[in-house]
Amino acid sequence: MDRFSEIVEFLDHDSKKRIIVEPPERYEVVRDHVFDIIDENLPGVIIKAGLGDGRLLLDIAGKSEKVYILAVEPSWERITSFMEENRDKPGFDRVRIINGDFHEFPVDYYAADFFIVIDHLDIFDISRCIDQFKISMTFDAVLLYGGVVLHDDDVEGVYDDYMRLLLPLHNDYYLEGDLKTFLDLKDFKYIRGASLDFPMNNNELREHVRKYHDHNAAEVEDFYTSHEREFRELYNLDDAGNLQERFFLGTFRRVMPETGDKIV
């Protein structure tokens, strides 16, 4: 099975409980940021990478009848489920969905005024994806990026290494500052954002991932035990396995490359 097929399989698995990709606990924060951006920028075309559970797309359709709404979703199963579950809901007829890979983004050049990506880029190649997303955005378009980041003091990337042991599809969690620098180098100017802590239960997380990928439980436990102090100090781990996951939600604007740079 190739990597893209593995990603699709994981997205289908995670959609049953929504623990890793767009969990419901973070929904209202994301929706409020999206609505603020719509009010401030009045975009004509909004593109979202990934369906999530579909609520955000329908809420956008309910907020404004003047925007064109498009989602690119890697999983055909998720698309058919969304259509079956929501075809009678208000705004459904104004949501368009394309089945496609973020690495070869199936959207025309300069299409989006507002681009949304939440939680997917730690299992895709983030650099390749951002390059693809950028091509589909107009100059001065807004990017809303949401994803788990490391605690500022987790400079060794303990949480990142732990997730990679649990889920080999996982690539990277950035420090917030490093993420901003990375996007700046990709011609996205940081406007504003916030890092918020949301609850995650380690035991539930392990069991959820194990049902998709039967990881080496002894290796995972050994790493977890040997870094328990960091988990307690940085992520507020308690005896019941509850911890606080750091989630960054940032607004960026696509800028024109400097003279002499290649425009992509």
BALOBA-1460 file (C-alpha; in Angstrom, 3 decimals):
// residues 264
<rec num="1" residu="m" x="0.000" y="0.000" z="0.000"/>
<rec num="2" residu="d" x="1.415" y="3.424" z="-0.948"/>
<rec num="3" residu="r" x="1.552" y="6.318" z="1.508"/>
<rec num="4" residu="f" x="-1.456" y="8.153" z="0.081"/>
<rec num="5" residu="s" x="-3.595" y="5.021" z="0.453"/>
<rec num="6" residu="e" x="-2.386" y="4.678" z="4.044"/>
<rec num="7" residu="i" x="-3.353" y="8.296" z="4.735"/>
<rec num="8" residu="v" x="-6.828" y="7.753" z="3.286"/>
<rec num="9" residu="e" x="-7.238" y="4.617" z="5.387"/>
<rec num="10" residu="f" x="-6.210" y="6.541" z="8.503"/>
<rec num="11" residu="l" x="-8.586" y="9.433" z="7.766"/>
<rec num="12" residu="d" x="-11.433" y="6.933" z="7.395"/>
<rec num="13" residu="h" x="-10.456" y="5.324" z="10.695"/>
<rec num="14" residu="d" x="-10.088" y="8.588" z="12.601"/>
<rec num="15" residu="s" x="-13.417" y="9.918" z="11.292"/>
<rec num="16" residu="k" x="-15.267" y="7.363" z="13.403"/>
<rec num="17" residu="k" x="-14.175" y="9.044" z="16.669"/>
<rec num="18" residu="r" x="-12.475" y="12.295" z="15.558"/>
<rec num="19" residu="i" x="-9.674" y="12.184" z="18.090"/>
<rec num="20" residu="i" x="-6.796" y="13.464" z="15.945"/>
<rec num="21" residu="v" x="-8.189" y="15.248" z="12.856"/>
<rec num="22" residu="e" x="-10.540" y="18.142" z="13.654"/>
<rec num="23" residu="p" x="-11.855" y="16.855" z="17.009"/>
<rec num="24" residu="p" x="-15.158" y="18.393" z="18.143"/>
<rec num="25" residu="e" x="-13.607" y="20.032" z="21.223"/>
<rec num="26" residu="r" x="-11.845" y="22.544" z="18.976"/>
<rec num="27" residu="y" x="-14.686" y="23.170" z="16.550"/>
<rec num="28" residu="e" x="-16.154" y="26.366" z="17.981"/>
<rec num="29" residu="v" x="-12.765" y="28.082" z="18.208"/>
<rec num="30" residu="v" x="-12.016" y="27.263" z="14.568"/>
<rec num="31" residu="r" x="-15.491" y="28.306" z="13.391"/>
<rec num="32" residu="d" x="-15.297" y="31.654" z="15.193"/>
<rec num="33" residu="h" x="-11.916" y="32.404" z="13.576"/>
<rec num="34" residu="v" x="-13.297" y="31.479" z="10.159"/>
<rec num="35" residu="f" x="-16.313" y="33.745" z="10.618"/>
<rec num="36" residu="d" x="-14.092" y="36.647" z="11.733"/>
<rec num="37" residu="i" x="-11.961" y="36.262" z="8.614"/>
<rec num="38" residu="i" x="-15.035" y="36.163" z="6.384"/>
<rec num="39" residu="d" x="-16.399" y="39.343" z="7.997"/>
<rec num="40" residu="e" x="-13.065" y="41.152" z="7.625"/>
<rec num="41" residu="n" x="-12.078" y="40.036" z="4.120"/>
<rec num="42" residu="l" x="-15.361" y="39.215" z="2.320"/>
<rec num="43" residu="p" x="-13.834" y="36.370" z="0.287"/>
<rec num="44" residu="g" x="-15.503" y="35.239" z="-2.919"/>
<rec num="45" residu="v" x="-14.009" y="31.723" z="-2.969"/>
<rec num="46" residu="i" x="-13.198" y="29.650" z="0.112"/>
<rec num="47" residu="i" x="-11.236" y="26.422" z="-0.204"/>
<rec num="48" residu="k" x="-10.782" y="23.939" z="2.619"/>
<rec num="49" residu="a" x="-8.254" y="21.119" z="2.648"/>
<rec num="50" residu="g" x="-10.184" y="18.164" z="4.073"/>
<rec num="51" residu="l" x="-13.833" y="17.748" z="4.950"/>
<rec num="52" residu="g" x="-13.438" y="17.179" z="8.657"/>
<rec num="53" residu="d" x="-16.939" y="16.267" z="9.792"/>
<rec num="54" residu="g" x="-18.410" y="18.752" z="7.283"/>
<rec num="55" residu="r" x="-19.981" y="21.063" z="9.852"/>
<rec num="56" residu="l" x="-17.699" y="23.978" z="9.070"/>
<rec num="57" residu="l" x="-18.547" y="23.904" z="5.375"/>
<rec num="58" residu="l" x="-22.270" y="23.933" z="6.106"/>
<rec num="59" residu="d" x="-21.890" y="26.678" z="8.700"/>
<rec num="60" residu="i" x="-19.995" y="28.817" z="6.176"/>
<rec num="61" residu="a" x="-22.769" y="28.226" z="3.639"/>
<rec num="62" residu="g" x="-25.289" y="29.300" z="6.264"/>
<rec num="63" residu="k" x="-23.372" y="32.446" z="7.119"/>
<rec num="64" residu="s" x="-22.974" y="33.819" z="3.600"/>
<rec num="65" residu="e" x="-24.783" y="33.081" z="0.361"/>
<rec num="66" residu="k" x="-22.200" y="35.067" z="-1.608"/>
<rec num="67" residu="v" x="-19.212" y="32.739" z="-1.261"/>
<rec num="68" residu="y" x="-18.251" y="29.764" z="-3.390"/>
<rec num="69" residu="i" x="-17.241" y="26.912" z="-1.075"/>
<rec num="70" residu="l" x="-14.961" y="24.064" z="-2.158"/>
<rec num="71" residu="a" x="-13.367" y="21.238" z="-0.192"/>
<rec num="72" residu="v" x="-10.670" y="18.871" z="-1.390"/>
<rec num="73" residu="e" x="-10.943" y="15.544" z="0.422"/>
<rec num="74" residu="p" x="-8.573" y="12.582" z="-0.053"/>
<rec num="75" residu="s" x="-11.107" y="9.961" z="1.089"/>
<rec num="76" residu="w" x="-13.918" y="9.001" z="-1.263"/>
<rec num="77" residu="e" x="-15.594" y="7.225" z="1.649"/>
<rec num="78" residu="r" x="-15.686" y="10.486" z="3.608"/>
<rec num="79" residu="i" x="-17.198" y="12.300" z="0.624"/>
<rec num="80" residu="t" x="-19.992" y="9.776" z="0.143"/>
<rec num="81" residu="s" x="-20.720" y="9.747" z="3.895"/>
<rec num="82" residu="f" x="-20.919" y="13.547" z="3.976"/>
<rec num="83" residu="m" x="-23.293" y="13.591" z="1.025"/>
<rec num="84" residu="e" x="-25.545" y="10.911" z="2.472"/>
<rec num="85" residu="e" x="-25.670" y="12.508" z="5.923"/>
<rec num="86" residu="n" x="-26.124" y="16.133" z="4.866"/>
<rec num="87" residu="r" x="-27.918" y="16.316" z="1.523"/>
<rec num="88" residu="d" x="-31.102" y="17.619" z="3.174"/>
<rec num="89" residu="k" x="-29.360" y="20.264" z="5.306"/>
<rec num="90" residu="p" x="-29.429" y="23.993" z="4.487"/>
<rec num="91" residu="g" x="-26.485" y="25.108" z="2.395"/>
<rec num="92" residu="f" x="-25.562" y="21.631" z="1.174"/>
<rec num="93" residu="d" x="-26.255" y="22.519" z="-2.458"/>
<rec num="94" residu="r" x="-23.640" y="25.302" z="-2.310"/>
<rec num="95" residu="v" x="-20.777" y="23.089" z="-1.118"/>
<rec num="96" residu="r" x="-18.578" y="21.534" z="-3.790"/>
<rec num="97" residu="i" x="-16.197" y="18.657" z="-3.080"/>
<rec num="98" residu="i" x="-13.280" y="17.280" z="-5.087"/>
<rec num="99" residu="n" x="-11.688" y="13.922" z="-4.323"/>
<rec num="100" residu="g" x="-7.944" y="14.551" z="-4.465"/>
<rec num="101" residu="d" x="-4.462" y="14.464" z="-2.984"/>
<rec num="102" residu="f" x="-3.048" y="17.528" z="-1.209"/>
<rec num="103" residu="h" x="0.340" y="16.754" z="-2.769"/>
<rec num="104" residu="e" x="-1.134" y="17.280" z="-6.248"/>
<rec num="105" residu="f" x="-3.831" y="19.775" z="-5.410"/>
<rec num="106" residu="p" x="-6.630" y="19.607" z="-8.012"/>
<rec num="107" residu="v" x="-7.578" y="23.303" z="-8.017"/>
<rec num="108" residu="d" x="-6.913" y="26.015" z="-10.605"/>
<rec num="109" residu="y" x="-4.238" y="28.669" z="-10.102"/>
<rec num="110" residu="y" x="-5.242" y="31.733" z="-8.076"/>
<rec num="111" residu="a" x="-8.719" y="30.406" z="-7.250"/>
<rec num="112" residu="a" x="-9.009" y="30.970" z="-3.492"/>
<rec num="113" residu="d" x="-9.408" y="34.216" z="-1.591"/>
<rec num="114" residu="f" x="-9.463" y="32.306" z="1.693"/>
<rec num="115" residu="f" x="-7.833" y="28.909" z="2.338"/>
<rec num="116" residu="i" x="-8.457" y="26.740" z="5.409"/>
<rec num="117" residu="v" x="-6.370" y="23.781" z="6.550"/>
<rec num="118" residu="i" x="-6.844" y="22.207" z="9.966"/>
<rec num="119" residu="d" x="-4.998" y="19.211" z="11.456"/>
<rec num="120" residu="h" x="-3.997" y="17.379" z="8.273"/>
<rec num="121" residu="l" x="-0.451" y="18.544" z="7.625"/>
<rec num="122" residu="d" x="1.376" y="16.411" z="10.179"/>
<rec num="123" residu="i" x="0.489" y="13.289" z="8.154"/>
<rec num="124" residu="f" x="1.128" y="14.858" z="4.744"/>
<rec num="125" residu="d" x="4.357" y="16.455" z="3.504"/>
<rec num="126" residu="i" x="3.739" y="19.967" z="4.831"/>
<rec num="127" residu="s" x="6.265" y="21.687" z="2.557"/>
<rec num="128" residu="r" x="4.870" y="20.109" z="-0.581"/>
<rec num="129" residu="c" x="1.291" y="20.811" z="0.515"/>
<rec num="130" residu="i" x="1.907" y="24.485" z="1.265"/>
<rec num="131" residu="d" x="3.521" y="24.900" z="-2.160"/>
<rec num="132" residu="q" x="0.448" y="23.343" z="-3.754"/>
<rec num="133" residu="f" x="-1.994" y="25.371" z="-1.674"/>
<rec num="134" residu="k" x="-0.156" y="28.581" z="-2.490"/>
<rec num="135" residu="i" x="-0.583" y="27.998" z="-6.217"/>
<rec num="136" residu="s" x="-4.357" y="27.823" z="-5.729"/>
<rec num="137" residu="m" x="-4.480" y="31.147" z="-3.815"/>
<rec num="138" residu="t" x="-4.697" y="34.707" z="-5.102"/>
<rec num="139" residu="f" x="-2.078" y="37.186" z="-3.932"/>
<rec num="140" residu="d" x="-3.255" y="38.727" z="-0.639"/>
<rec num="141" residu="a" x="-5.434" y="35.668" z="0.021"/>
<rec num="142" residu="v" x="-5.771" y="34.598" z="3.653"/>
<rec num="143" residu="l" x="-4.585" y="31.242" z="4.981"/>
<rec num="144" residu="l" x="-6.044" y="29.922" z="8.233"/>
<rec num="145" residu="y" x="-3.698" y="27.255" z="9.548"/>
<rec num="146" residu="g" x="-4.667" y="25.104" z="12.522"/>
<rec num="147" residu="g" x="-2.654" y="22.286" z="14.007"/>
<rec num="148" residu="v" x="-1.033" y="20.769" z="17.056"/>
<rec num="149" residu="v" x="2.278" y="22.390" z="17.996"/>
<rec num="150" residu="l" x="4.865" y="21.595" z="20.615"/>
<rec num="151" residu="h" x="5.004" y="23.363" z="23.943"/>
<rec num="152" residu="d" x="7.507" y="26.221" z="23.738"/>
<rec num="153" residu="d" x="9.865" y="24.422" z="26.115"/>
<rec num="154" residu="d" x="9.650" y="21.065" z="24.330"/>
<rec num="155" residu="v" x="12.763" y="21.887" z="22.317"/>
<rec num="156" residu="e" x="13.735" y="18.204" z="22.080"/>
<rec num="157" residu="g" x="10.365" y="17.374" z="20.494"/>
<rec num="158" residu="v" x="9.310" y="14.746" z="23.028"/>
<rec num="159" residu="y" x="5.631" y="14.908" z="22.063"/>
<rec num="160" residu="d" x="6.578" y="14.772" z="18.382"/>
<rec num="161" residu="d" x="8.728" y="11.657" z="18.867"/>
<rec num="162" residu="y" x="5.986" y="10.012" z="20.915"/>
<rec num="163" residu="m" x="3.384" y="10.549" z="18.192"/>
<rec num="164" residu="r" x="5.752" y="9.131" z="15.583"/>
<rec num="165" residu="l" x="6.145" y="5.949" z="17.642"/>
<rec num="166" residu="l" x="2.372" y="5.660" z="17.943"/>
<rec num="167" residu="l" x="1.611" y="6.515" z="14.329"/>
<rec num="168" residu="p" x="4.372" y="6.107" z="11.709"/>
<rec num="169" residu="l" x="2.343" y="8.285" z="9.290"/>
<rec num="170" residu="h" x="3.043" y="11.241" z="11.586"/>
<rec num="171" residu="n" x="5.701" y="13.599" z="10.224"/>
<rec num="172" residu="d" x="6.280" y="16.631" z="12.441"/>
<rec num="173" residu="y" x="4.843" y="18.866" z="15.118"/>
<rec num="174" residu="y" x="6.540" y="22.258" z="15.004"/>
<rec num="175" residu="l" x="7.293" y="24.738" z="17.718"/>
<rec num="176" residu="e" x="4.984" y="27.703" z="17.108"/>
<rec num="177" residu="g" x="7.874" y="30.028" z="16.289"/>
<rec num="178" residu="d" x="9.384" y="27.544" z="13.838"/>
<rec num="179" residu="l" x="6.030" y="27.104" z="12.111"/>
<rec num="180" residu="k" x="5.693" y="30.868" z="11.617"/>
<rec num="181" residu="t" x="9.223" y="31.028" z="10.220"/>
<rec num="182" residu="f" x="8.514" y="28.140" z="7.851"/>
<rec num="183" residu="l" x="5.374" y="29.818" z="6.508"/>
<rec num="184" residu="d" x="7.176" y="33.138" z="6.198"/>
<rec num="185" residu="l" x="9.754" y="31.437" z="3.978"/>
<rec num="186" residu="k" x="6.848" y="30.141" z="1.896"/>
<rec num="187" residu="d" x="5.645" y="33.757" z="1.349"/>
<rec num="188" residu="f" x="2.945" y="33.806" z="4.031"/>
<rec num="189" residu="k" x="2.990" y="36.805" z="6.344"/>
<rec num="190" residu="y" x="1.766" y="36.165" z="9.870"/>
<rec num="191" residu="i" x="-1.179" y="38.372" z="10.846"/>
<rec num="192" residu="r" x="-2.370" y="37.029" z="14.180"/>
<rec num="193" residu="g" x="-3.054" y="33.823" z="16.041"/>
<rec num="194" residu="a" x="-3.183" y="32.029" z="19.349"/>
<rec num="195" residu="s" x="-2.043" y="28.808" z="20.970"/>
<rec num="196" residu="l" x="-4.661" y="27.121" z="23.129"/>
<rec num="197" residu="d" x="-4.547" y="23.981" z="25.245"/>
<rec num="198" residu="f" x="-7.142" y="21.263" z="24.690"/>
<rec num="199" residu="p" x="-7.614" y="18.002" z="26.607"/>
<rec num="200" residu="m" x="-6.339" y="14.699" z="25.269"/>
<rec num="201" residu="n" x="-6.446" y="11.365" z="27.076"/>
<rec num="202" residu="n" x="-3.310" y="9.366" z="26.385"/>
<rec num="203" residu="n" x="-4.982" y="6.007" z="27.033"/>
<rec num="204" residu="e" x="-7.800" y="6.782" z="24.612"/>
<rec num="205" residu="l" x="-5.312" y="8.093" z="22.063"/>
<rec num="206" residu="r" x="-3.199" y="4.938" z="22.220"/>
<rec num="207" residu="e" x="-6.190" y="2.628" z="21.870"/>
<rec num="208" residu="h" x="-7.610" y="4.660" z="18.998"/>
<rec num="209" residu="v" x="-4.340" y="4.579" z="17.037"/>
<rec num="210" residu="r" x="-3.668" y="0.917" z="17.889"/>
<rec num="211" residu="k" x="-6.883" y="-0.084" z="16.105"/>
<rec num="212" residu="y" x="-5.441" y="1.476" z="12.942"/>
<rec num="213" residu="h" x="-1.755" y="0.652" z="13.435"/>
<rec num="214" residu="d" x="-0.650" y="-2.141" z="15.778"/>
<rec num="215" residu="h" x="2.402" y="-0.301" z="17.090"/>
<rec num="216" residu="n" x="5.035" y="-1.817" z="19.362"/>
<rec num="217" residu="a" x="3.298" y="-1.309" z="22.701"/>
<rec num="218" residu="a" x="6.418" y="-2.052" z="24.743"/>
<rec num="219" residu="e" x="8.486" y="0.517" z="22.814"/>
<rec num="220" residu="v" x="5.743" y="3.139" z="23.158"/>
<rec num="221" residu="e" x="5.399" y="2.509" z="26.896"/>
<rec num="222" residu="d" x="9.154" y="2.599" z="27.438"/>
<rec num="223" residu="f" x="9.424" y="5.975" z="25.705"/>
<rec num="224" residu="y" x="6.410" y="7.301" z="27.573"/>
<rec num="225" residu="t" x="7.758" y="6.186" z="30.954"/>
<rec num="226" residu="s" x="11.245" y="7.514" z="30.336"/>
<rec num="227" residu="h" x="9.814" y="10.949" z="29.410"/>
<rec num="228" residu="e" x="7.012" y="11.071" z="31.958"/>
<rec num="229" residu="r" x="8.581" y="14.076" z="33.694"/>
<rec num="230" residu="e" x="8.448" y="16.122" z="30.475"/>
<rec num="231" residu="f" x="4.865" y="15.089" z="29.817"/>
<rec num="232" residu="r" x="3.876" y="16.134" z="33.336"/>
<rec num="233" residu="e" x="5.749" y="19.445" z="33.320"/>
<rec num="234" residu="l" x="5.007" y="20.548" z="29.757"/>
<rec num="235" residu="y" x="1.680" y="18.910" z="28.917"/>
<rec num="236" residu="n" x="0.106" y="18.660" z="32.382"/>
<rec num="237" residu="l" x="-0.104" y="14.871" z="32.331"/>
<rec num="238" residu="d" x="-1.984" y="13.472" z="35.330"/>
<rec num="239" residu="d" x="-2.265" y="9.976" z="36.820"/>
<rec num="240" residu="a" x="-5.381" y="9.227" z="34.742"/>
<rec num="241" residu="g" x="-3.511" y="9.804" z="31.479"/>
<rec num="242" residu="n" x="-5.072" y="13.198" z="30.758"/>
<rec num="243" residu="l" x="-2.814" y="15.804" z="29.199"/>
<rec num="244" residu="q" x="-3.118" y="19.182" z="27.510"/>
<rec num="245" residu="e" x="-2.349" y="19.284" z="23.799"/>
<rec num="246" residu="r" x="-1.144" y="22.617" z="22.401"/>
<rec num="247" residu="f" x="-3.172" y="23.762" z="19.345"/>
<rec num="248" residu="f" x="-2.096" y="26.726" z="17.218"/>
<rec num="249" residu="l" x="-4.590" y="28.620" z="15.083"/>
<rec num="250" residu="g" x="-2.937" y="31.265" z="12.948"/>
<rec num="251" residu="t" x="-4.005" y="33.689" z="10.231"/>
<rec num="252" residu="f" x="-1.514" y="34.376" z="7.443"/>
<rec num="253" residu="r" x="-1.639" y="36.363" z="4.209"/>
<rec num="254" residu="r" x="-0.092" y="35.262" z="0.958"/>
<rec num="255" residu="v" x="2.377" y="37.897" z="-0.196"/>
<rec num="256" residu="m" x="4.013" y="38.640" z="-3.526"/>
<rec num="257" residu="p" x="7.529" y="37.137" z="-3.700"/>
<rec num="258" residu="e" x="10.333" y="39.651" z="-3.794"/>
<rec num="259" residu="t" x="11.495" y="40.864" z="-7.196"/>
<rec num="260" residu="g" x="13.582" y="38.245" z="-8.915"/>
<rec num="261" residu="d" x="11.976" y="35.314" z="-7.106"/>
<rec num="262" residu="k" x="10.083" y="32.755" z="-9.062"/>
<rec num="263" residu="i" x="6.320" y="33.247" z="-8.726"/>
<rec num="264" residu="v" x="4.574" y="29.957" z="-7.943"/>
